[in-house]
Amino acid sequence: MPLVAHNELPSFSRLRSEGVTVLTRERAGTQVIRELHVGLLNMMPDAALEATERQFLRLVGESNPIAQFYVHPFTIPALPRGEAGQAHIDRYYESFAAIREQGLDALIITGANVTHADLSDEPFWEPLIEVIDWAWENVTSTLCSCLATHAVMQFRYSQKRVKQPNKVWGVFEHRVLDSRHPLVADVNTRFDVPHSRWNDVSAAQFASAGLHVLTESEDAGVHLAVSPDGLRTVFFQGHPEYDTVSLLKEYKRDLLLAAQAKLPQHPPFPEHYFDAFSREVLNEYAARLAAGEKPEFPEPLLLPHLDNTWHDTAEAVVGNWIGCVYQVTHSERNRPFMEGVDPNDPLGLYKKNG
């Protein structure tokens, strides 16, 4: 499913240089292939804005060559932005009003930084509800990532996330609980997913809301769940979109904050991510920071020791998701289900399985 560079978003050029297939608008116009229009509601802060674009664009673009993807990034104006972040949004992003008028086939909603204990106090709360309520009626499927999952669980299902005594942080093994579901078809029964969060929505909470958990970890909890119809809303609690270096960058950020006394304590290592050599190097770096030195972060020493054990499965799950959307969407946007498709069971799960 090649991406189509239908605007000048810099992430398209970056992904093309990495070997991801990105068609020009002109090239796309010569192919008789159905289009899929995917919205990307990017609520991440400025420092992660473009990286998050690339992570989700990469997963969508690598999923399967059966359609052309037009990805429409947008954000919530109430979120605080710096000058550079706002300039990027003003130049490359679309407005929700324009997206609502044109329609989407699928929607991805990223996480966000929060500053309040209750999500309903965040500046994105009401605008996010507006987007998700619109998508529920007008978009075939919405994929919620981490914080977006917690927000939907709270405002739609009255299930508030619970602060954990320790940060759920690292790369964790998960097990598929229902291999019959199309989202996990032909996926390894055990696979890794990165997590990075202080809060959790438990399996019991998903079950109480009438949702179906598809993958779970003994150590990190639920990662993947779906709405009762099997497709309308997909919930990620982990971060399968993460790059190999994403957790390294988060650890570097927290180390520097701790050195500036902006964190109460030295951050723990992300679990199942750094090997013994990397931990030794990072401990030495932290000791030099504590001694008042300003050493260069030893990223070149660490990169050869980082393994990515999750991307293939992430690509497979997103590919399955896109395939399901492709099967049940009408060729005209704003008409999420074809004639003869039951919106309460678009994948035929209940008919097929009794």
Secondary structure, 3 states (H helix, E strand, C coil): CCEEECCCCHHHHHHHHCCCCEEEHHHHHCCCCCEEEEEEEEECCHHHHHHHHHHHHHHHHCCCCCCEEEEEEECCCCCCCCHHHHHHHHHHCCCHHHHHHHCCCEEEEEEECCCCCCHHHCCCHHHHHHHHHHHHHHCCEEEEECHHHHHHHHHHHCCCCEEEEEEEEEEEEEEECCCCCHHHCCCCCEEEEEEEEEEECCHHHHHHCCCEEEEEECCCEEEEEECCCCCCEEEECCCCCCCCCHHHHHHHHHHHHHHCCCCCCCCCCCECCCCHHHHHHHHHHHHHHHCCCCCCCCHHHHHHHCCCCCHHHHHHHHHHHHHHHHHHCCCCCCCCCCCCCCCCCCCCHHHHHC
